[in-house]
Amino acid sequence: MRLIEVEMKEKKIELAKKVGISPQFLNQILKGERYLPIDKAIALLDAGYSVEAIKELLSPKNKLAFDKLIPREEPTGVR
């Protein structure tokens, strides 16, 4: 089971509609057969899912790109 399935607040069909993909494509992503496109990852982030859960669904190449898109919080006193 993937972290996103633990965090899931709605049914898979509703999540697929919210993100803009077909339910079949979402199932393939959750099974690990396909990767989530980076633009759909942003939609999941906007829907309130954690960065860690989303990164599980991305290809290695897109994980790096996603990291660059997401601002990191720096600890206090670090520049």
Helices and strands as residue ranges (DSSP letters): H 3-7, H 12-19, H 23-31, H 38-46, H 51-55, H 60-69
